[in-house]
Amino acid sequence: MNKRLDRQGRVMEWLHGPQGVRWGTNPHDYDSEAVLSAMRHVQRFFGPRRYFSMQVEGLAQVPPAPVMVVSNHSGGTSIPDAWGLMLAWYEHFGVERPIHPMAHDMVFSNRVTGPFFSARGALRADRELAIRVLRDFRRDLVVMPGGDLETWRPYHERYKVRFSGRLGYARMAIQAGVPIVPVAHAGAHETLIVLARGERLARALHLPELVRASIFPVHLSLPFGLTFGPFPHIPPPTLLRYRVATPVYPPVRVAPGEEPPEDAVRTLDRAVREAIQGELAVLAWERETLLERVGARIRKAVQSPGAAIRARAPLRWAREEPVGLCPPGS
């Protein structure tokens, strides 16, 4: 744990001292009653005929625990994709099968969000802690390797996987000896329009050192319109879609504490990204098909009055023509 805290941002160290805080460091903090309480609140907004409609496919093919669920990340700091995924998991498997999402340090930076998310299973994004959860606790883990770089990727890349070369998750899966369950998500990135990630600006502001953030994005979102910075927005009603791909198993096995071969790590990473990208392609095609159907209905509704006029016009002229003509032979 000390190694992890040595890498915390300066703001976190200033807030909590060099030893940091314990929130998000102990899987025993998981409280099933707290998860059930959170689900009841989340279900008011997520689900059929709710503010966020949801479509989830493929959870039935998830192997027994422990597994590492790896998903793309979308929707800015409001993270509706993460809320939807966690709700779908517990609705399918129940709270008897805990799953721990790995989260940024800032989630645990205060006395409100720190205890709240810790009780609901969230843990700091730490390699040793992740391996311990998978190998010793035999519990499932959620990792979104793209992190802030992916959740703030430009709008035109919303159907692209952007892990930015981060391989830690693949290394952890090999060391823990668990399969990876790839999950593709689409929908959360429709709730705002990210114009730029602002990586240069983040470096100029020293955000990587201060708060371990790589971006300072520019986006169009509610309620302020044009917004600078990774600030939460108010997402409009959106359909959140998830597709769970076939599990991907580590290509090699290593002894506890042994570093996996780099080529094996890259092979696993490539297989996972290709699986997620393949499911994203399906989600993109489904969206285009849906928009085509909606567009066809709109065109039909818009064109129908004119079509009706054109259909009646020949009949009108057929009735009016004889009035102005002389009978044959007159």
C-alpha positions as CSV (number, residue, x, y, z in Angstrom):
1,M,0.0,0.0,0.0
2,N,2.8,2.4,0.7
3,K,4.1,2.1,-2.8
4,R,0.7,3.1,-4.1
5,L,0.4,6.1,-1.8
6,D,3.9,7.3,-2.9
7,R,2.3,7.7,-6.4
8,Q,-0.7,9.7,-5.2
9,G,-1.1,13.2,-6.5
10,R,0.2,16.2,-4.6
11,V,-3.3,17.4,-3.9
12,M,-4.2,14.1,-2.3
13,E,-1.0,14.2,-0.2
14,W,-1.8,17.7,0.9
15,L,-5.3,16.7,1.9
16,H,-4.5,13.6,3.8
17,G,-0.8,13.6,4.4
18,P,1.9,11.2,3.0
19,Q,0.1,8.1,4.5
20,G,-3.1,8.9,2.6
21,V,-6.5,7.4,3.7
22,R,-7.6,3.8,4.0
23,W,-10.8,4.2,2.0
24,G,-10.8,2.0,-1.1
25,T,-7.9,-0.2,0.2
26,N,-9.8,-3.1,1.9
27,P,-12.2,-5.5,0.2
28,H,-13.7,-6.4,3.6
29,D,-15.4,-2.9,3.5
30,Y,-17.8,-4.4,1.0
31,D,-21.4,-4.2,2.5
32,S,-24.1,-6.1,0.6
33,E,-26.8,-4.1,2.4
34,A,-25.2,-0.9,1.2
35,V,-25.1,-2.3,-2.4
36,L,-28.8,-3.2,-2.2
37,S,-29.7,0.3,-0.9
38,A,-27.7,1.9,-3.7
39,M,-29.4,-0.4,-6.3
40,R,-32.9,0.8,-5.1
41,H,-31.8,4.4,-5.8
42,V,-30.1,3.7,-9.1
43,Q,-33.1,1.7,-10.3
44,R,-35.2,4.9,-10.2
45,F,-33.1,6.2,-13.1
46,F,-31.7,3.2,-14.8
47,G,-33.7,0.5,-16.5
48,P,-36.8,-0.1,-18.6
49,R,-38.8,3.2,-19.2
50,R,-36.4,5.1,-16.9
51,Y,-34.3,8.1,-17.5
52,F,-31.5,5.8,-18.7
53,S,-32.9,2.9,-20.7
54,M,-30.6,-0.2,-20.7
55,Q,-29.9,-3.1,-23.0
56,V,-27.5,-5.8,-21.8
57,E,-26.6,-8.9,-23.7
58,G,-24.2,-11.8,-22.9
59,L,-24.0,-11.8,-19.1
60,A,-25.0,-15.5,-19.1
61,Q,-21.6,-16.5,-20.6
62,V,-19.6,-15.0,-17.7
63,P,-17.5,-17.8,-16.1
64,P,-17.6,-18.5,-12.3
65,A,-15.7,-16.1,-10.1
66,P,-13.1,-14.8,-10.1
67,V,-13.0,-12.9,-13.4
68,M,-11.7,-9.6,-14.5
69,V,-14.4,-7.6,-16.3
70,V,-12.7,-5.1,-18.8
71,S,-14.8,-2.4,-20.4
72,N,-14.3,0.7,-22.5
73,H,-15.0,3.9,-20.6
74,S,-17.4,6.7,-21.8
75,G,-19.4,9.7,-20.6
76,G,-17.0,12.0,-18.9
77,T,-16.8,12.4,-15.1
78,S,-20.5,11.6,-14.6
79,I,-19.8,8.0,-15.6
80,P,-23.3,6.7,-16.4
81,D,-21.7,3.8,-18.1
82,A,-20.2,2.5,-14.8
83,W,-23.4,2.9,-12.9
84,G,-25.3,1.0,-15.5
85,L,-22.8,-1.8,-15.7
86,M,-22.7,-2.3,-11.9
87,L,-26.5,-2.3,-11.8
88,A,-26.7,-4.9,-14.6
89,W,-24.2,-7.1,-12.8
90,Y,-26.0,-7.2,-9.5
91,E,-29.4,-7.6,-11.1
92,H,-28.1,-10.7,-12.9
93,F,-25.8,-12.3,-10.2
94,G,-27.1,-10.8,-7.0
95,V,-25.1,-9.2,-4.2
96,E,-23.9,-12.7,-3.2
97,R,-21.3,-12.3,-6.0
98,P,-19.4,-9.1,-5.2
99,I,-17.6,-7.2,-7.9
100,H,-15.1,-4.5,-7.1
101,P,-14.6,-1.6,-9.6
102,M,-11.2,0.0,-9.6
103,A,-11.5,3.8,-9.2
104,H,-9.4,6.9,-9.3
105,D,-7.9,8.3,-6.1
106,M,-10.2,11.3,-6.2
107,V,-13.2,9.1,-5.5
108,F,-11.7,8.4,-2.1
109,S,-10.5,11.9,-1.4
110,N,-13.1,13.1,1.1
111,R,-15.3,11.8,4.0
112,V,-18.4,11.7,1.9
113,T,-17.5,9.8,-1.3
114,G,-14.7,7.7,0.3
115,P,-16.8,5.7,2.8
116,F,-19.8,5.6,0.4
117,F,-17.9,4.0,-2.5
118,S,-15.8,1.7,-0.3
119,A,-18.9,0.2,1.3
120,R,-20.2,-0.6,-2.2
121,G,-17.0,-2.4,-3.2
122,A,-15.0,0.3,-5.0
123,L,-11.2,0.0,-4.7
124,R,-8.2,2.2,-5.6
125,A,-6.6,1.4,-8.9
126,D,-3.7,-0.5,-7.5
127,R,-2.0,-3.5,-9.0
128,E,-1.1,-5.4,-5.8
129,L,-4.6,-4.8,-4.4
130,A,-6.3,-6.0,-7.7
131,I,-4.3,-9.3,-7.7
132,R,-5.1,-9.8,-4.1
133,V,-8.9,-9.4,-4.8
134,L,-8.7,-11.9,-7.6
135,R,-6.4,-14.5,-6.2
136,D,-6.9,-14.4,-2.5
137,F,-10.5,-13.1,-2.1
138,R,-11.6,-15.0,-5.2
139,R,-13.9,-12.1,-6.1
140,D,-14.6,-10.4,-9.5
141,L,-13.0,-7.1,-10.5
142,V,-14.0,-4.3,-13.0
143,V,-11.2,-2.5,-14.8
144,M,-11.6,0.3,-17.4
145,P,-8.0,0.6,-18.6
146,G,-8.7,3.7,-20.7
147,G,-9.4,5.8,-17.6
148,D,-9.6,9.6,-18.0
149,L,-8.0,9.5,-21.5
150,E,-10.8,7.2,-22.8
151,T,-13.8,8.7,-21.0
152,W,-12.8,12.1,-22.4
153,R,-12.0,10.9,-25.9
154,P,-13.5,13.1,-28.7
155,Y,-17.1,12.5,-29.7
156,H,-16.1,11.2,-33.2
157,E,-14.2,8.4,-31.5
158,R,-17.1,7.2,-29.3
159,Y,-17.1,3.8,-31.0
160,K,-13.4,3.3,-30.7
161,V,-11.4,1.5,-27.9
162,R,-8.8,3.9,-26.5
163,F,-6.7,2.1,-23.9
164,S,-3.7,4.4,-24.8
165,G,-1.2,1.6,-24.5
166,R,-2.1,0.8,-20.8
167,L,-1.2,-2.9,-20.3
168,G,-1.4,-3.2,-16.5
169,Y,-4.8,-4.9,-16.5
170,A,-3.5,-7.7,-18.8
171,R,-0.4,-8.2,-16.6
172,M,-2.6,-8.4,-13.5
173,A,-4.9,-11.0,-15.2
174,I,-2.0,-13.2,-16.1
175,Q,-0.5,-12.9,-12.6
176,A,-3.8,-13.7,-10.9
177,G,-4.5,-16.5,-13.4
178,V,-8.1,-15.4,-14.2
179,P,-10.0,-14.9,-17.5
180,I,-10.9,-11.5,-18.8
181,V,-14.5,-10.8,-19.7
182,P,-14.6,-8.0,-22.4
183,V,-17.6,-5.7,-22.2
184,A,-18.4,-3.1,-24.9
185,H,-20.6,-0.1,-24.0
186,A,-22.2,2.5,-26.1
187,G,-24.5,5.4,-25.1
188,A,-22.9,7.3,-22.3
189,H,-20.7,9.2,-24.9
190,E,-23.9,10.5,-26.5
191,T,-24.6,12.5,-23.4
192,L,-22.0,15.2,-24.2
193,I,-19.9,16.2,-27.2
194,V,-16.2,16.1,-26.3
195,L,-14.3,18.4,-28.6
196,A,-10.8,17.8,-27.3
197,R,-9.1,15.9,-24.4
198,G,-6.7,18.8,-23.7
199,E,-3.6,16.7,-22.9
200,R,-1.2,19.6,-23.6
201,L,-3.2,21.9,-21.4
202,A,-3.2,19.3,-18.6
203,R,0.6,19.1,-18.8
204,A,0.9,22.9,-18.8
205,L,-1.2,23.0,-15.6
206,H,0.8,20.1,-14.0
207,L,-2.3,18.1,-13.5
208,P,-0.5,14.7,-13.8
209,E,1.6,15.6,-10.8
210,L,-1.1,17.4,-8.8
211,V,-4.1,15.1,-9.2
212,R,-2.9,12.3,-11.5
213,A,-5.1,13.5,-14.4
214,S,-3.9,13.4,-18.0
215,I,-6.6,15.6,-19.5
216,F,-8.3,19.0,-19.3
217,P,-11.1,18.5,-21.8
218,V,-13.2,20.9,-23.8
219,H,-16.8,19.8,-24.3
220,L,-20.3,20.8,-25.1
221,S,-22.6,19.6,-22.3
222,L,-25.4,20.5,-19.9
223,P,-25.9,22.8,-18.1
224,F,-23.2,25.2,-19.2
225,G,-22.8,24.5,-22.9
226,L,-19.2,25.1,-23.8
227,T,-17.2,23.8,-20.8
228,F,-13.5,23.6,-20.0
229,G,-12.2,21.0,-17.6
230,P,-13.2,17.5,-16.5
231,F,-16.3,18.7,-14.6
232,P,-19.4,16.5,-14.2
233,H,-22.3,17.3,-16.6
234,I,-26.0,16.6,-16.5
235,P,-26.6,13.8,-19.0
236,P,-29.8,13.9,-21.1
237,P,-31.9,10.7,-21.2
238,T,-30.0,8.1,-23.1
239,L,-30.1,4.4,-24.1
240,L,-27.1,2.6,-22.5
241,R,-26.2,-0.5,-24.4
242,Y,-23.8,-3.3,-23.3
243,R,-22.5,-6.4,-25.1
244,V,-20.5,-9.0,-23.2
245,A,-18.0,-10.8,-25.3
246,T,-16.6,-14.4,-25.0
247,P,-14.1,-14.6,-22.1
248,V,-10.4,-14.3,-23.0
249,Y,-8.0,-16.6,-21.1
250,P,-4.4,-15.7,-20.3
251,P,-2.0,-17.2,-22.9
252,V,0.5,-18.3,-20.1
253,R,0.5,-19.2,-16.5
254,V,3.0,-17.8,-14.0
255,A,4.0,-18.5,-10.4
256,P,2.8,-16.1,-7.7
257,G,5.0,-13.0,-7.7
258,E,6.5,-13.8,-11.1
259,E,6.4,-11.2,-13.9
260,P,4.7,-12.5,-17.0
261,P,6.5,-12.3,-20.4
262,E,5.9,-9.0,-22.2
263,D,4.8,-10.7,-25.4
264,A,2.1,-12.6,-23.5
265,V,0.9,-9.4,-21.9
266,R,0.7,-7.7,-25.3
267,T,-1.0,-10.8,-26.9
268,L,-3.7,-10.7,-24.2
269,D,-4.2,-7.0,-24.4
270,R,-4.6,-7.2,-28.2
271,A,-7.2,-10.0,-27.9
272,V,-9.2,-8.1,-25.4
273,R,-9.2,-4.8,-27.4
274,E,-10.2,-6.7,-30.5
275,A,-13.0,-8.4,-28.7
276,I,-14.4,-5.1,-27.4
277,Q,-13.9,-3.3,-30.7
278,G,-15.8,-6.1,-32.4
279,E,-18.7,-5.7,-30.1
280,L,-18.6,-1.9,-30.5
281,A,-18.8,-2.3,-34.3
282,V,-22.1,-4.3,-33.7
283,L,-23.4,-1.5,-31.4
284,A,-22.5,1.1,-34.0
285,W,-24.3,-0.9,-36.7
286,E,-27.3,-1.4,-34.5
287,R,-27.5,2.4,-33.9
288,E,-27.2,3.2,-37.6
289,T,-30.0,0.7,-38.3
290,L,-32.2,2.2,-35.6
291,L,-31.5,5.8,-36.9
292,E,-32.3,4.6,-40.4
293,R,-35.7,3.2,-39.2
294,V,-36.4,6.4,-37.3
295,G,-35.4,8.5,-40.3
296,A,-37.6,6.4,-42.6
297,R,-40.6,7.1,-40.4
298,I,-39.8,10.8,-40.2
299,R,-39.5,11.0,-44.0
300,K,-42.7,9.1,-44.4
301,A,-44.5,11.4,-42.0
302,V,-43.1,14.6,-43.7
303,Q,-43.7,13.4,-47.2
304,S,-47.2,12.0,-46.7
305,P,-49.1,15.3,-46.9
306,G,-47.4,16.1,-50.2
307,A,-47.9,12.6,-51.5
308,A,-51.6,12.8,-50.7
309,I,-51.9,16.2,-52.6
310,R,-50.1,14.7,-55.6
311,A,-52.4,11.6,-55.4
312,R,-55.5,13.8,-55.4
313,A,-54.4,16.2,-58.1
314,P,-55.0,14.0,-61.2
315,L,-58.5,13.3,-59.9
316,R,-59.2,17.0,-59.5
317,W,-58.0,17.9,-63.0
318,A,-60.0,14.9,-64.4
319,R,-63.1,16.4,-62.9
320,E,-62.4,20.0,-64.0
321,E,-61.2,19.3,-67.6
322,P,-64.7,18.6,-69.1
323,V,-66.2,21.8,-67.8
324,G,-64.2,24.0,-70.1
325,L,-64.4,21.8,-73.2
326,C,-67.0,21.7,-75.9
327,P,-68.8,18.4,-76.5
328,P,-67.5,16.5,-79.6
329,G,-69.1,17.7,-82.8
330,S,-70.5,20.9,-81.4
